[in-house]
């Protein structure tokens, strides 16, 4: 089992191999972002700021 972790977002995931761990991690991050957006603009912006990120386009985040 391989574990992947994003400390900026405090999100972890795992997979049976490295590629699966990466794919699962990306999916977990995207789900987390989508769920946070559903909570409202203020919550989403706060989440992004706390992660040390900024939205540069509607689909792109950068540090």
PDB file of N, CA, C, O and CB in Angstrom:
ATOM      1  N   UNK A   1       0.846  -1.176   0.000  1.00  0.00           N
ATOM      2  CA  UNK A   1       0.000   0.000   0.000  1.00  0.00           C
ATOM      3  C   UNK A   1       0.893   1.241   0.000  1.00  0.00           C
ATOM      4  O   UNK A   1       1.851   1.327   0.768  1.00  0.00           O
ATOM      5  CB  UNK A   1      -0.963  -0.003   1.224  1.00  0.00           C
ATOM      6  N   UNK A   2       0.569   2.196  -0.866  1.00  0.00           N
ATOM      7  CA  UNK A   2       1.289   3.462  -0.947  1.00  0.00           C
ATOM      8  C   UNK A   2       0.368   4.577  -0.481  1.00  0.00           C
ATOM      9  O   UNK A   2      -0.824   4.583  -0.791  1.00  0.00           O
ATOM     10  CB  UNK A   2       1.801   3.730  -2.392  1.00  0.00           C
ATOM     11  N   UNK A   3       0.925   5.514   0.260  1.00  0.00           N
ATOM     12  CA  UNK A   3       0.161   6.634   0.800  1.00  0.00           C
ATOM     13  C   UNK A   3       0.678   7.915   0.167  1.00  0.00           C
ATOM     14  O   UNK A   3       1.886   8.101   0.019  1.00  0.00           O
ATOM     15  CB  UNK A   3       0.262   6.698   2.357  1.00  0.00           C
ATOM     16  N   UNK A   4      -0.238   8.790  -0.202  1.00  0.00           N
ATOM     17  CA  UNK A   4       0.135  10.118  -0.695  1.00  0.00           C
ATOM     18  C   UNK A   4      -0.491  11.153   0.224  1.00  0.00           C
ATOM     19  O   UNK A   4      -1.582  10.946   0.756  1.00  0.00           O
ATOM     20  CB  UNK A   4      -0.323  10.333  -2.181  1.00  0.00           C
ATOM     21  N   UNK A   5       0.207  12.271   0.407  1.00  0.00           N
ATOM     22  CA  UNK A   5      -0.249  13.288   1.353  1.00  0.00           C
ATOM     23  C   UNK A   5       0.059  14.673   0.806  1.00  0.00           C
ATOM     24  O   UNK A   5       1.152  14.914   0.294  1.00  0.00           O
ATOM     25  CB  UNK A   5       0.413  13.093   2.736  1.00  0.00           C
ATOM     26  N   UNK A   6      -0.894  15.571   0.913  1.00  0.00           N
ATOM     27  CA  UNK A   6      -0.722  16.963   0.523  1.00  0.00           C
ATOM     28  C   UNK A   6      -0.791  17.795   1.803  1.00  0.00           C
ATOM     29  O   UNK A   6      -1.886  18.057   2.302  1.00  0.00           O
ATOM     30  CB  UNK A   6      -1.815  17.416  -0.530  1.00  0.00           C
ATOM     31  N   UNK A   7       0.355  18.216   2.344  1.00  0.00           N
ATOM     32  CA  UNK A   7       0.345  18.938   3.614  1.00  0.00           C
ATOM     33  C   UNK A   7      -0.363  20.290   3.539  1.00  0.00           C
ATOM     34  O   UNK A   7      -0.948  20.729   4.529  1.00  0.00           O
ATOM     35  CB  UNK A   7       1.754  19.142   4.087  1.00  0.00           C
ATOM     36  N   UNK A   8      -0.321  20.965   2.372  1.00  0.00           N
ATOM     37  CA  UNK A   8      -0.993  22.263   2.241  1.00  0.00           C
ATOM     38  C   UNK A   8      -2.490  22.139   2.457  1.00  0.00           C
ATOM     39  O   UNK A   8      -3.110  23.032   3.034  1.00  0.00           O
ATOM     40  CB  UNK A   8      -0.719  22.869   0.869  1.00  0.00           C
ATOM     41  N   UNK A   9      -3.076  21.043   2.001  1.00  0.00           N
ATOM     42  CA  UNK A   9      -4.516  20.851   2.118  1.00  0.00           C
ATOM     43  C   UNK A   9      -4.870  19.860   3.220  1.00  0.00           C
ATOM     44  O   UNK A   9      -6.047  19.655   3.516  1.00  0.00           O
ATOM     45  CB  UNK A   9      -5.086  20.377   0.796  1.00  0.00           C
ATOM     46  N   UNK A  10      -3.868  19.249   3.823  1.00  0.00           N
ATOM     47  CA  UNK A  10      -4.055  18.230   4.858  1.00  0.00           C
ATOM     48  C   UNK A  10      -4.968  17.107   4.344  1.00  0.00           C
ATOM     49  O   UNK A  10      -5.920  16.699   5.009  1.00  0.00           O
ATOM     50  CB  UNK A  10      -4.650  18.865   6.143  1.00  0.00           C
ATOM     51  N   UNK A  11      -4.646  16.628   3.146  1.00  0.00           N
ATOM     52  CA  UNK A  11      -5.426  15.577   2.491  1.00  0.00           C
ATOM     53  C   UNK A  11      -4.504  14.398   2.181  1.00  0.00           C
ATOM     54  O   UNK A  11      -3.416  14.575   1.634  1.00  0.00           O
ATOM     55  CB  UNK A  11      -6.107  16.111   1.186  1.00  0.00           C
ATOM     56  N   UNK A  12      -4.947  13.212   2.533  1.00  0.00           N
ATOM     57  CA  UNK A  12      -4.175  12.002   2.267  1.00  0.00           C
ATOM     58  C   UNK A  12      -5.030  11.010   1.493  1.00  0.00           C
ATOM     59  O   UNK A  12      -6.259  11.053   1.541  1.00  0.00           O
ATOM     60  CB  UNK A  12      -3.666  11.371   3.584  1.00  0.00           C
ATOM     61  N   UNK A  13      -4.355  10.116   0.781  1.00  0.00           N
ATOM     62  CA  UNK A  13      -5.027   9.051   0.047  1.00  0.00           C
ATOM     63  C   UNK A  13      -4.041   7.899  -0.073  1.00  0.00           C
ATOM     64  O   UNK A  13      -2.891   8.009   0.352  1.00  0.00           O
ATOM     65  CB  UNK A  13      -5.524   9.537  -1.367  1.00  0.00           C
ATOM     66  N   UNK A  14      -4.496   6.793  -0.655  1.00  0.00           N
ATOM     67  CA  UNK A  14      -3.600   5.640  -0.795  1.00  0.00           C
ATOM     68  C   UNK A  14      -3.996   4.820  -2.020  1.00  0.00           C
ATOM     69  O   UNK A  14      -5.046   5.034  -2.625  1.00  0.00           O
ATOM     70  CB  UNK A  14      -3.634   4.758   0.482  1.00  0.00           C
ATOM     71  N   UNK A  15      -3.129   3.883  -2.361  1.00  0.00           N
ATOM     72  CA  UNK A  15      -3.376   2.988  -3.476  1.00  0.00           C
ATOM     73  C   UNK A  15      -2.446   1.798  -3.408  1.00  0.00           C
ATOM     74  O   UNK A  15      -1.461   1.810  -2.670  1.00  0.00           O
ATOM     75  CB  UNK A  15      -3.210   3.718  -4.803  1.00  0.00           C
ATOM     76  N   UNK A  16      -2.758   0.773  -4.176  1.00  0.00           N
ATOM     77  CA  UNK A  16      -1.959  -0.446  -4.163  1.00  0.00           C
ATOM     78  C   UNK A  16      -0.610  -0.276  -4.860  1.00  0.00           C
ATOM     79  O   UNK A  16       0.309  -1.060  -4.622  1.00  0.00           O
ATOM     80  CB  UNK A  16      -2.729  -1.565  -4.818  1.00  0.00           C
ATOM     81  N   UNK A  17      -0.478   0.745  -5.722  1.00  0.00           N
ATOM     82  CA  UNK A  17       0.812   1.078  -6.330  1.00  0.00           C
ATOM     83  C   UNK A  17       0.920   2.602  -6.413  1.00  0.00           C
ATOM     84  O   UNK A  17      -0.032   3.313  -6.093  1.00  0.00           O
ATOM     85  CB  UNK A  17       0.963   0.420  -7.755  1.00  0.00           C
ATOM     86  N   UNK A  18       2.071   3.093  -6.839  1.00  0.00           N
ATOM     87  CA  UNK A  18       2.297   4.539  -6.854  1.00  0.00           C
ATOM     88  C   UNK A  18       1.301   5.258  -7.757  1.00  0.00           C
ATOM     89  O   UNK A  18       0.756   6.295  -7.379  1.00  0.00           O
ATOM     90  CB  UNK A  18       3.718   4.844  -7.309  1.00  0.00           C
ATOM     91  N   UNK A  19       1.062   4.713  -8.946  1.00  0.00           N
ATOM     92  CA  UNK A  19       0.132   5.369  -9.877  1.00  0.00           C
ATOM     93  C   UNK A  19      -1.284   5.425  -9.321  1.00  0.00           C
ATOM     94  O   UNK A  19      -1.959   6.446  -9.449  1.00  0.00           O
ATOM     95  CB  UNK A  19       0.128   4.642 -11.218  1.00  0.00           C
ATOM     96  N   UNK A  20      -1.737   4.347  -8.711  1.00  0.00           N
ATOM     97  CA  UNK A  20      -3.077   4.340  -8.127  1.00  0.00           C
ATOM     98  C   UNK A  20      -3.152   5.327  -6.963  1.00  0.00           C
ATOM     99  O   UNK A  20      -4.165   6.006  -6.794  1.00  0.00           O
ATOM    100  CB  UNK A  20      -3.455   2.918  -7.654  1.00  0.00           C
ATOM    101  N   UNK A  21      -2.099   5.411  -6.167  1.00  0.00           N
ATOM    102  CA  UNK A  21      -2.075   6.368  -5.054  1.00  0.00           C
ATOM    103  C   UNK A  21      -2.168   7.798  -5.583  1.00  0.00           C
ATOM    104  O   UNK A  21      -2.881   8.621  -5.009  1.00  0.00           O
ATOM    105  CB  UNK A  21      -0.790   6.192  -4.209  1.00  0.00           C
ATOM    106  N   UNK A  22      -1.454   8.106  -6.677  1.00  0.00           N
ATOM    107  CA  UNK A  22      -1.513   9.438  -7.279  1.00  0.00           C
ATOM    108  C   UNK A  22      -2.908   9.734  -7.825  1.00  0.00           C
ATOM    109  O   UNK A  22      -3.454  10.813  -7.594  1.00  0.00           O
ATOM    110  CB  UNK A  22      -0.472   9.563  -8.399  1.00  0.00           C
ATOM    111  N   UNK A  23      -3.483   8.770  -8.550  1.00  0.00           N
ATOM    112  CA  UNK A  23      -4.824   8.960  -9.121  1.00  0.00           C
ATOM    113  C   UNK A  23      -5.859   9.160  -8.019  1.00  0.00           C
ATOM    114  O   UNK A  23      -6.705  10.050  -8.112  1.00  0.00           O
ATOM    115  CB  UNK A  23      -5.214   7.755  -9.999  1.00  0.00           C
ATOM    116  N   UNK A  24      -5.795   8.342  -6.986  1.00  0.00           N
ATOM    117  CA  UNK A  24      -6.739   8.454  -5.872  1.00  0.00           C
ATOM    118  C   UNK A  24      -6.562   9.781  -5.143  1.00  0.00           C
ATOM    119  O   UNK A  24      -7.536  10.392  -4.703  1.00  0.00           O
ATOM    120  CB  UNK A  24      -6.557   7.284  -4.891  1.00  0.00           C
ATOM    121  N   UNK A  25      -5.314  10.219  -5.021  1.00  0.00           N
ATOM    122  CA  UNK A  25      -5.048  11.478  -4.329  1.00  0.00           C
ATOM    123  C   UNK A  25      -5.629  12.649  -5.106  1.00  0.00           C
ATOM    124  O   UNK A  25      -6.275  13.520  -4.524  1.00  0.00           O
ATOM    125  CB  UNK A  25      -3.541  11.674  -4.125  1.00  0.00           C
ATOM    126  N   UNK A  26      -5.409  12.678  -6.402  1.00  0.00           N
ATOM    127  CA  UNK A  26      -5.974  13.742  -7.231  1.00  0.00           C
ATOM    128  C   UNK A  26      -7.494  13.754  -7.125  1.00  0.00           C
ATOM    129  O   UNK A  26      -8.098  14.817  -6.982  1.00  0.00           O
ATOM    130  CB  UNK A  26      -5.544  13.571  -8.698  1.00  0.00           C
ATOM    131  N   UNK A  27      -8.108  12.591  -7.194  1.00  0.00           N
ATOM    132  CA  UNK A  27      -9.567  12.506  -7.078  1.00  0.00           C
ATOM    133  C   UNK A  27     -10.034  13.017  -5.714  1.00  0.00           C
ATOM    134  O   UNK A  27     -11.033  13.731  -5.630  1.00  0.00           O
ATOM    135  CB  UNK A  27     -10.041  11.054  -7.291  1.00  0.00           C
ATOM    136  N   UNK A  28      -9.327  12.661  -4.663  1.00  0.00           N
ATOM    137  CA  UNK A  28      -9.686  13.099  -3.319  1.00  0.00           C
ATOM    138  C   UNK A  28      -9.581  14.619  -3.197  1.00  0.00           C
ATOM    139  O   UNK A  28     -10.449  15.256  -2.599  1.00  0.00           O
ATOM    140  CB  UNK A  28      -8.787  12.419  -2.276  1.00  0.00           C
ATOM    141  N   UNK A  29      -8.522  15.201  -3.761  1.00  0.00           N
ATOM    142  CA  UNK A  29      -8.356  16.651  -3.722  1.00  0.00           C
ATOM    143  C   UNK A  29      -9.484  17.339  -4.489  1.00  0.00           C
ATOM    144  O   UNK A  29     -10.059  18.311  -4.000  1.00  0.00           O
ATOM    145  CB  UNK A  29      -6.988  17.054  -4.305  1.00  0.00           C
ATOM    146  N   UNK A  30      -9.803  16.845  -5.683  1.00  0.00           N
ATOM    147  CA  UNK A  30     -10.868  17.447  -6.488  1.00  0.00           C
ATOM    148  C   UNK A  30     -12.225  17.352  -5.798  1.00  0.00           C
ATOM    149  O   UNK A  30     -13.003  18.305  -5.832  1.00  0.00           O
ATOM    150  CB  UNK A  30     -10.936  16.776  -7.853  1.00  0.00           C
ATOM    151  N   UNK A  31     -12.511  16.227  -5.180  1.00  0.00           N
ATOM    152  CA  UNK A  31     -13.772  16.064  -4.442  1.00  0.00           C
ATOM    153  C   UNK A  31     -13.824  17.046  -3.282  1.00  0.00           C
ATOM    154  O   UNK A  31     -14.856  17.672  -3.036  1.00  0.00           O
ATOM    155  CB  UNK A  31     -13.928  14.610  -3.923  1.00  0.00           C
ATOM    156  N   UNK A  32     -12.707  17.182  -2.567  1.00  0.00           N
ATOM    157  CA  UNK A  32     -12.659  18.102  -1.436  1.00  0.00           C
ATOM    158  C   UNK A  32     -12.907  19.532  -1.894  1.00  0.00           C
ATOM    159  O   UNK A  32     -13.657  20.266  -1.250  1.00  0.00           O
ATOM    160  CB  UNK A  32     -11.311  18.002  -0.719  1.00  0.00           C
ATOM    161  N   UNK A  33     -12.281  19.938  -3.003  1.00  0.00           N
ATOM    162  CA  UNK A  33     -12.484  21.290  -3.533  1.00  0.00           C
ATOM    163  C   UNK A  33     -13.932  21.491  -3.959  1.00  0.00           C
ATOM    164  O   UNK A  33     -14.522  22.527  -3.650  1.00  0.00           O
ATOM    165  CB  UNK A  33     -11.541  21.552  -4.721  1.00  0.00           C
ATOM    166  N   UNK A  34     -14.519  20.522  -4.664  1.00  0.00           N
ATOM    167  CA  UNK A  34     -15.912  20.632  -5.107  1.00  0.00           C
ATOM    168  C   UNK A  34     -16.858  20.737  -3.918  1.00  0.00           C
ATOM    169  O   UNK A  34     -17.779  21.554  -3.927  1.00  0.00           O
ATOM    170  CB  UNK A  34     -16.295  19.428  -5.979  1.00  0.00           C
ATOM    171  N   UNK A  35     -16.637  19.915  -2.893  1.00  0.00           N
ATOM    172  CA  UNK A  35     -17.495  19.953  -1.707  1.00  0.00           C
ATOM    173  C   UNK A  35     -17.368  21.282  -0.972  1.00  0.00           C
ATOM    174  O   UNK A  35     -18.354  21.816  -0.464  1.00  0.00           O
ATOM    175  CB  UNK A  35     -17.149  18.800  -0.762  1.00  0.00           C
ATOM    176  N   UNK A  36     -16.153  21.810  -0.920  1.00  0.00           N
ATOM    177  CA  UNK A  36     -15.945  23.103  -0.264  1.00  0.00           C
ATOM    178  C   UNK A  36     -16.633  24.214  -1.051  1.00  0.00           C
ATOM    179  O   UNK A  36     -17.210  25.123  -0.455  1.00  0.00           O
ATOM    180  CB  UNK A  36     -14.437  23.404  -0.120  1.00  0.00           C
ATOM    181  N   UNK A  37     -16.581  24.153  -2.375  1.00  0.00           N
ATOM    182  CA  UNK A  37     -17.281  25.150  -3.199  1.00  0.00           C
ATOM    183  C   UNK A  37     -18.784  25.110  -2.951  1.00  0.00           C
ATOM    184  O   UNK A  37     -19.437  26.153  -2.934  1.00  0.00           O
ATOM    185  CB  UNK A  37     -16.990  24.914  -4.691  1.00  0.00           C
ATOM    186  N   UNK A  38     -19.337  23.911  -2.759  1.00  0.00           N
ATOM    187  CA  UNK A  38     -20.777  23.765  -2.514  1.00  0.00           C
ATOM    188  C   UNK A  38     -21.192  24.410  -1.196  1.00  0.00           C
ATOM    189  O   UNK A  38     -22.349  24.796  -1.034  1.00  0.00           O
ATOM    190  CB  UNK A  38     -21.166  22.285  -2.510  1.00  0.00           C
ATOM    191  N   UNK A  39     -20.257  24.530  -0.250  1.00  0.00           N
ATOM    192  CA  UNK A  39     -20.559  25.135   1.053  1.00  0.00           C
ATOM    193  C   UNK A  39     -20.701  26.648   0.960  1.00  0.00           C
ATOM    194  O   UNK A  39     -21.233  27.281   1.872  1.00  0.00           O
ATOM    195  CB  UNK A  39     -19.473  24.784   2.059  1.00  0.00           C
ATOM    196  N   UNK A  40     -20.230  27.225  -0.131  1.00  0.00           N
ATOM    197  CA  UNK A  40     -20.356  28.663  -0.316  1.00  0.00           C
ATOM    198  C   UNK A  40     -19.029  29.308  -0.659  1.00  0.00           C
ATOM    199  O   UNK A  40     -17.960  28.765  -0.382  1.00  0.00           O
ATOM    200  CB  UNK A  40     -20.927  29.300   0.924  1.00  0.00           C
ATOM    201  N   UNK A  41     -19.123  30.487  -1.271  1.00  0.00           N
ATOM    202  CA  UNK A  41     -17.933  31.191  -1.734  1.00  0.00           C
ATOM    203  C   UNK A  41     -17.001  31.541  -0.581  1.00  0.00           C
ATOM    204  O   UNK A  41     -15.786  31.396  -0.714  1.00  0.00           O
ATOM    205  CB  UNK A  41     -18.329  32.453  -2.481  1.00  0.00           C
ATOM    206  N   UNK A  42     -17.539  31.999   0.548  1.00  0.00           N
ATOM    207  CA  UNK A  42     -16.707  32.370   1.688  1.00  0.00           C
ATOM    208  C   UNK A  42     -15.917  31.194   2.220  1.00  0.00           C
ATOM    209  O   UNK A  42     -14.728  31.319   2.513  1.00  0.00           O
ATOM    210  CB  UNK A  42     -17.558  32.948   2.789  1.00  0.00           C
ATOM    211  N   UNK A  43     -16.572  30.055   2.346  1.00  0.00           N
ATOM    212  CA  UNK A  43     -15.898  28.851   2.847  1.00  0.00           C
ATOM    213  C   UNK A  43     -14.812  28.413   1.877  1.00  0.00           C
ATOM    214  O   UNK A  43     -13.712  28.060   2.303  1.00  0.00           O
ATOM    215  CB  UNK A  43     -16.911  27.707   3.066  1.00  0.00           C
ATOM    216  N   UNK A  44     -15.097  28.429   0.601  1.00  0.00           N
ATOM    217  CA  UNK A  44     -14.130  28.031  -0.413  1.00  0.00           C
ATOM    218  C   UNK A  44     -12.913  28.950  -0.390  1.00  0.00           C
ATOM    219  O   UNK A  44     -11.776  28.480  -0.376  1.00  0.00           O
ATOM    220  CB  UNK A  44     -14.777  28.039  -1.802  1.00  0.00           C
ATOM    221  N   UNK A  45     -13.153  30.259  -0.386  1.00  0.00           N
ATOM    222  CA  UNK A  45     -12.039  31.206  -0.377  1.00  0.00           C
ATOM    223  C   UNK A  45     -11.198  31.060   0.885  1.00  0.00           C
ATOM    224  O   UNK A  45      -9.971  31.138   0.824  1.00  0.00           O
ATOM    225  CB  UNK A  45     -12.560  32.639  -0.495  1.00  0.00           C
ATOM    226  N   UNK A  46     -11.842  30.849   2.021  1.00  0.00           N
ATOM    227  CA  UNK A  46     -11.119  30.653   3.272  1.00  0.00           C
ATOM    228  C   UNK A  46     -10.265  29.388   3.196  1.00  0.00           C
ATOM    229  O   UNK A  46      -9.103  29.396   3.602  1.00  0.00           O
ATOM    230  CB  UNK A  46     -12.101  30.571   4.458  1.00  0.00           C
ATOM    231  N   UNK A  47     -10.839  28.304   2.678  1.00  0.00           N
ATOM    232  CA  UNK A  47     -10.119  27.038   2.527  1.00  0.00           C
ATOM    233  C   UNK A  47      -8.887  27.213   1.652  1.00  0.00           C
ATOM    234  O   UNK A  47      -7.802  26.747   2.002  1.00  0.00           O
ATOM    235  CB  UNK A  47     -11.036  25.967   1.932  1.00  0.00           C
ATOM    236  N   UNK A  48      -9.050  27.881   0.521  1.00  0.00           N
ATOM    237  CA  UNK A  48      -7.947  28.098  -0.415  1.00  0.00           C
ATOM    238  C   UNK A  48      -6.858  28.949   0.229  1.00  0.00           C
ATOM    239  O   UNK A  48      -5.673  28.646   0.092  1.00  0.00           O
ATOM    240  CB  UNK A  48      -8.456  28.771  -1.704  1.00  0.00           C
ATOM    241  N   UNK A  49      -7.251  30.011   0.931  1.00  0.00           N
ATOM    242  CA  UNK A  49      -6.269  30.871   1.593  1.00  0.00           C
ATOM    243  C   UNK A  49      -5.515  30.113   2.682  1.00  0.00           C
ATOM    244  O   UNK A  49      -4.300  30.261   2.811  1.00  0.00           O
ATOM    245  CB  UNK A  49      -6.956  32.102   2.192  1.00  0.00           C
ATOM    246  N   UNK A  50      -6.226  29.303   3.466  1.00  0.00           N
ATOM    247  CA  UNK A  50      -5.584  28.535   4.526  1.00  0.00           C
ATOM    248  C   UNK A  50      -4.589  27.517   3.962  1.00  0.00           C
ATOM    249  O   UNK A  50      -3.627  27.150   4.636  1.00  0.00           O
ATOM    250  CB  UNK A  50      -6.640  27.823   5.368  1.00  0.00           C
ATOM    251  N   UNK A  51      -4.817  27.069   2.743  1.00  0.00           N
ATOM    252  CA  UNK A  51      -3.910  26.125   2.090  1.00  0.00           C
ATOM    253  C   UNK A  51      -2.709  26.838   1.472  1.00  0.00           C
ATOM    254  O   UNK A  51      -1.774  26.186   1.009  1.00  0.00           O
ATOM    255  CB  UNK A  51      -4.655  25.333   1.017  1.00  0.00           C
ATOM    256  N   UNK A  52      -2.728  28.166   1.461  1.00  0.00           N
ATOM    257  CA  UNK A  52      -1.642  28.928   0.859  1.00  0.00           C
ATOM    258  C   UNK A  52      -1.732  28.960  -0.651  1.00  0.00           C
ATOM    259  O   UNK A  52      -0.721  29.130  -1.333  1.00  0.00           O
ATOM    260  CB  UNK A  52      -0.319  28.355   1.272  1.00  0.00           C
ATOM    261  N   UNK A  53      -2.943  28.799  -1.182  1.00  0.00           N
ATOM    262  CA  UNK A  53      -3.155  28.774  -2.630  1.00  0.00           C
ATOM    263  C   UNK A  53      -3.940  29.988  -3.074  1.00  0.00           C
ATOM    264  O   UNK A  53      -4.521  30.699  -2.253  1.00  0.00           O
ATOM    265  CB  UNK A  53      -3.882  27.496  -3.051  1.00  0.00           C
ATOM    266  N   UNK A  54      -3.956  30.223  -4.366  1.00  0.00           N
ATOM    267  CA  UNK A  54      -4.825  31.244  -4.943  1.00  0.00           C
ATOM    268  C   UNK A  54      -5.392  30.715  -6.251  1.00  0.00           C
ATOM    269  O   UNK A  54      -4.742  29.948  -6.962  1.00  0.00           O
ATOM    270  CB  UNK A  54      -4.056  32.581  -5.169  1.00  0.00           C
ATOM    271  N   UNK A  55      -6.588  31.128  -6.549  1.00  0.00           N
ATOM    272  CA  UNK A  55      -7.236  30.684  -7.781  1.00  0.00           C
ATOM    273  C   UNK A  55      -6.766  31.587  -8.913  1.00  0.00           C
ATOM    274  O   UNK A  55      -6.949  32.803  -8.855  1.00  0.00           O
ATOM    275  CB  UNK A  55      -8.800  30.709  -7.649  1.00  0.00           C
ATOM    276  N   UNK A  56      -6.159  30.998  -9.945  1.00  0.00           N
ATOM    277  CA  UNK A  56      -5.655  31.790 -11.067  1.00  0.00           C
ATOM    278  C   UNK A  56      -6.564  31.726 -12.277  1.00  0.00           C
ATOM    279  O   UNK A  56      -6.470  32.564 -13.174  1.00  0.00           O
ATOM    280  CB  UNK A  56      -4.277  31.327 -11.451  1.00  0.00           C
ATOM    281  N   UNK A  57      -7.437  30.745 -12.307  1.00  0.00           N
ATOM    282  CA  UNK A  57      -8.391  30.567 -13.388  1.00  0.00           C
ATOM    283  C   UNK A  57      -9.530  29.774 -12.752  1.00  0.00           C
ATOM    284  O   UNK A  57      -9.400  29.359 -11.600  1.00  0.00           O
ATOM    285  CB  UNK A  57      -7.751  29.822 -14.669  1.00  0.00           C
ATOM    286  N   UNK A  58     -10.614  29.555 -13.436  1.00  0.00           N
ATOM    287  CA  UNK A  58     -11.717  28.815 -12.830  1.00  0.00           C
ATOM    288  C   UNK A  58     -11.373  27.387 -12.505  1.00  0.00           C
ATOM    289  O   UNK A  58     -12.037  26.778 -11.665  1.00  0.00           O
ATOM    290  CB  UNK A  58     -12.894  28.837 -13.729  1.00  0.00           C
ATOM    291  N   UNK A  59     -10.344  26.816 -13.145  1.00  0.00           N
ATOM    292  CA  UNK A  59      -9.986  25.422 -12.921  1.00  0.00           C
ATOM    293  C   UNK A  59      -8.542  25.246 -12.429  1.00  0.00           C
ATOM    294  O   UNK A  59      -8.063  24.117 -12.318  1.00  0.00           O
ATOM    295  CB  UNK A  59     -10.187  24.640 -14.197  1.00  0.00           C
ATOM    296  N   UNK A  60      -7.846  26.354 -12.133  1.00  0.00           N
ATOM    297  CA  UNK A  60      -6.430  26.249 -11.797  1.00  0.00           C
ATOM    298  C   UNK A  60      -6.149  26.897 -10.455  1.00  0.00           C
ATOM    299  O   UNK A  60      -6.602  28.010 -10.189  1.00  0.00           O
ATOM    300  CB  UNK A  60      -5.568  26.890 -12.883  1.00  0.00           C
ATOM    301  N   UNK A  61      -5.391  26.191  -9.600  1.00  0.00           N
ATOM    302  CA  UNK A  61      -4.924  26.741  -8.337  1.00  0.00           C
ATOM    303  C   UNK A  61      -3.413  26.757  -8.364  1.00  0.00           C
ATOM    304  O   UNK A  61      -2.794  25.858  -8.934  1.00  0.00           O
ATOM    305  CB  UNK A  61      -5.455  25.927  -7.125  1.00  0.00           C
ATOM    306  N   UNK A  62      -2.804  27.769  -7.755  1.00  0.00           N
ATOM    307  CA  UNK A  62      -1.342  27.809  -7.694  1.00  0.00           C
ATOM    308  C   UNK A  62      -0.909  28.282  -6.312  1.00  0.00           C
ATOM    309  O   UNK A  62      -1.684  28.876  -5.562  1.00  0.00           O
ATOM    310  CB  UNK A  62      -0.762  28.738  -8.800  1.00  0.00           C
ATOM    311  N   UNK A  63       0.347  28.001  -6.001  1.00  0.00           N
ATOM    312  CA  UNK A  63       0.888  28.437  -4.707  1.00  0.00           C
ATOM    313  C   UNK A  63       1.510  29.794  -4.846  1.00  0.00           C
ATOM    314  O   UNK A  63       2.023  30.341  -3.870  1.00  0.00           O
ATOM    315  CB  UNK A  63       1.917  27.439  -4.167  1.00  0.00           C
TER     316      UNK A  63
END
